[in-house]
């Protein structure tokens, strides 16, 4: 589905440079089609992304619908706007969440 495809693209984009500059683990709690728990690990060497709980504890947990997640990662929904309108809920390290937004 679109969520799995988005994570496939993210996996391909993860680089040592992103890991070095970010140093954070992001967990996504997505509702709706293709939802569930997904993660982007930009802390462990090489980085990774995929379905399920991250290999190490998440620094940031983001909750949103799978539809909004796909919109956010394809540039159709600004993360700040999603957060302000209540479509995106963030728990944890806000400065890391902002770093992820820059990476998008």
Short mmCIF file of the C-alpha atoms (twelve columns), coordinates in Angstrom:
data_MODEL
# 
_entry.id   MODEL 
# 
loop_
_atom_site.group_PDB 
_atom_site.id 
_atom_site.type_symbol 
_atom_site.label_atom_id 
_atom_site.label_alt_id 
_atom_site.label_comp_id 
_atom_site.label_asym_id 
_atom_site.label_seq_id 
_atom_site.Cartn_x 
_atom_site.Cartn_y 
_atom_site.Cartn_z 
_atom_site.pdbx_PDB_model_num 
ATOM 1   C CA . UNK A 1   0.000  0.000  0.000  1 
ATOM 2   C CA . UNK A 2   0.940  3.694  -0.039 1 
ATOM 3   C CA . UNK A 3   2.394  3.609  3.504  1 
ATOM 4   C CA . UNK A 4   4.665  0.626  2.752  1 
ATOM 5   C CA . UNK A 5   5.714  2.304  -0.514 1 
ATOM 6   C CA . UNK A 6   6.526  5.547  1.336  1 
ATOM 7   C CA . UNK A 7   8.723  3.637  3.797  1 
ATOM 8   C CA . UNK A 8   10.444 1.840  0.897  1 
ATOM 9   C CA . UNK A 9   11.352 5.258  -0.529 1 
ATOM 10  C CA . UNK A 10  12.492 6.496  2.909  1 
ATOM 11  C CA . UNK A 11  14.705 3.393  3.322  1 
ATOM 12  C CA . UNK A 12  16.337 4.191  -0.003 1 
ATOM 13  C CA . UNK A 13  16.931 7.809  1.039  1 
ATOM 14  C CA . UNK A 14  18.456 7.084  4.468  1 
ATOM 15  C CA . UNK A 15  22.179 7.863  4.385  1 
ATOM 16  C CA . UNK A 16  25.061 7.973  6.873  1 
ATOM 17  C CA . UNK A 17  24.921 11.772 6.538  1 
ATOM 18  C CA . UNK A 18  21.266 11.849 7.713  1 
ATOM 19  C CA . UNK A 19  22.144 9.514  10.599 1 
ATOM 20  C CA . UNK A 20  25.108 11.722 11.615 1 
ATOM 21  C CA . UNK A 21  23.133 14.959 11.418 1 
ATOM 22  C CA . UNK A 22  19.929 13.670 13.039 1 
ATOM 23  C CA . UNK A 23  20.809 11.088 15.703 1 
ATOM 24  C CA . UNK A 24  17.207 10.212 16.454 1 
ATOM 25  C CA . UNK A 25  14.684 7.405  16.254 1 
ATOM 26  C CA . UNK A 26  11.145 8.196  15.070 1 
ATOM 27  C CA . UNK A 27  8.163  5.957  15.680 1 
ATOM 28  C CA . UNK A 28  4.922  6.464  13.773 1 
ATOM 29  C CA . UNK A 29  1.566  5.268  15.095 1 
ATOM 30  C CA . UNK A 30  -0.632 5.316  11.992 1 
ATOM 31  C CA . UNK A 31  -4.381 4.744  11.894 1 
ATOM 32  C CA . UNK A 32  -6.405 3.603  8.885  1 
ATOM 33  C CA . UNK A 33  -5.327 1.668  5.783  1 
ATOM 34  C CA . UNK A 34  -1.758 0.350  6.010  1 
ATOM 35  C CA . UNK A 35  -1.529 1.736  9.531  1 
ATOM 36  C CA . UNK A 36  0.148  0.270  12.568 1 
ATOM 37  C CA . UNK A 37  3.554  0.971  14.064 1 
ATOM 38  C CA . UNK A 38  6.351  2.058  11.705 1 
ATOM 39  C CA . UNK A 39  9.754  3.598  12.371 1 
ATOM 40  C CA . UNK A 40  12.693 5.530  10.961 1 
ATOM 41  C CA . UNK A 41  15.967 4.867  12.803 1 
ATOM 42  C CA . UNK A 42  18.443 7.703  12.218 1 
ATOM 43  C CA . UNK A 43  20.594 6.811  15.223 1 
ATOM 44  C CA . UNK A 44  21.965 3.305  14.620 1 
ATOM 45  C CA . UNK A 45  24.836 2.946  12.127 1 
ATOM 46  C CA . UNK A 46  23.539 2.923  8.566  1 
ATOM 47  C CA . UNK A 47  20.019 3.852  9.649  1 
ATOM 48  C CA . UNK A 48  16.879 1.915  8.798  1 
ATOM 49  C CA . UNK A 49  13.133 2.231  8.359  1 
ATOM 50  C CA . UNK A 50  10.240 -0.176 8.304  1 
ATOM 51  C CA . UNK A 51  7.243  -1.807 9.921  1 
ATOM 52  C CA . UNK A 52  7.035  -2.554 13.633 1 
ATOM 53  C CA . UNK A 53  8.745  -1.157 16.702 1 
ATOM 54  C CA . UNK A 54  12.158 0.464  16.158 1 
ATOM 55  C CA . UNK A 55  15.237 -1.629 17.099 1 
ATOM 56  C CA . UNK A 56  16.058 0.903  19.848 1 
ATOM 57  C CA . UNK A 57  13.768 3.142  21.945 1 
ATOM 58  C CA . UNK A 58  12.121 5.942  19.963 1 
ATOM 59  C CA . UNK A 59  13.048 9.563  20.754 1 
ATOM 60  C CA . UNK A 60  9.917  10.858 19.047 1 
ATOM 61  C CA . UNK A 61  6.503  9.203  18.640 1 
ATOM 62  C CA . UNK A 62  4.198  10.701 16.021 1 
ATOM 63  C CA . UNK A 63  0.538  9.728  15.736 1 
ATOM 64  C CA . UNK A 64  -1.558 10.454 12.646 1 
ATOM 65  C CA . UNK A 65  -3.689 8.832  9.987  1 
ATOM 66  C CA . UNK A 66  -1.917 6.819  7.294  1 
ATOM 67  C CA . UNK A 67  -3.497 9.104  4.653  1 
ATOM 68  C CA . UNK A 68  -2.020 12.245 6.259  1 
ATOM 69  C CA . UNK A 69  1.338  10.488 6.718  1 
ATOM 70  C CA . UNK A 70  1.568  9.767  2.983  1 
ATOM 71  C CA . UNK A 71  0.490  13.360 2.186  1 
ATOM 72  C CA . UNK A 72  3.157  14.695 4.553  1 
ATOM 73  C CA . UNK A 73  5.967  12.619 3.034  1 
ATOM 74  C CA . UNK A 74  4.920  13.437 -0.533 1 
ATOM 75  C CA . UNK A 75  4.907  17.171 0.215  1 
ATOM 76  C CA . UNK A 76  1.126  17.638 -0.001 1 
ATOM 77  C CA . UNK A 77  0.768  18.383 3.723  1 
ATOM 78  C CA . UNK A 78  3.199  20.565 5.690  1 
ATOM 79  C CA . UNK A 79  4.167  18.903 9.002  1 
ATOM 80  C CA . UNK A 80  3.778  22.202 10.905 1 
ATOM 81  C CA . UNK A 81  0.262  22.660 9.501  1 
ATOM 82  C CA . UNK A 82  -0.615 19.025 10.316 1 
ATOM 83  C CA . UNK A 83  0.572  19.574 13.898 1 
ATOM 84  C CA . UNK A 84  -1.231 22.912 14.340 1 
ATOM 85  C CA . UNK A 85  -4.510 21.501 12.979 1 
ATOM 86  C CA . UNK A 86  -4.364 18.452 15.257 1 
ATOM 87  C CA . UNK A 87  -3.803 15.925 12.450 1 
ATOM 88  C CA . UNK A 88  -0.347 15.134 13.845 1 
ATOM 89  C CA . UNK A 89  0.380  14.434 17.504 1 
ATOM 90  C CA . UNK A 90  3.992  14.425 18.682 1 
ATOM 91  C CA . UNK A 91  5.371  12.976 21.912 1 
ATOM 92  C CA . UNK A 92  9.023  13.263 22.856 1 
ATOM 93  C CA . UNK A 93  11.876 15.368 21.544 1 
ATOM 94  C CA . UNK A 94  10.413 18.307 19.575 1 
ATOM 95  C CA . UNK A 95  13.772 19.509 18.253 1 
ATOM 96  C CA . UNK A 96  14.324 16.088 16.664 1 
ATOM 97  C CA . UNK A 97  10.824 16.265 15.144 1 
ATOM 98  C CA . UNK A 98  11.826 19.584 13.552 1 
ATOM 99  C CA . UNK A 99  15.033 18.007 12.175 1 
ATOM 100 C CA . UNK A 100 12.921 15.320 10.507 1 
ATOM 101 C CA . UNK A 101 10.730 18.002 8.942  1 
ATOM 102 C CA . UNK A 102 13.859 19.595 7.402  1 
ATOM 103 C CA . UNK A 103 14.842 16.193 6.000  1 
ATOM 104 C CA . UNK A 104 11.433 15.864 4.266  1 
# 
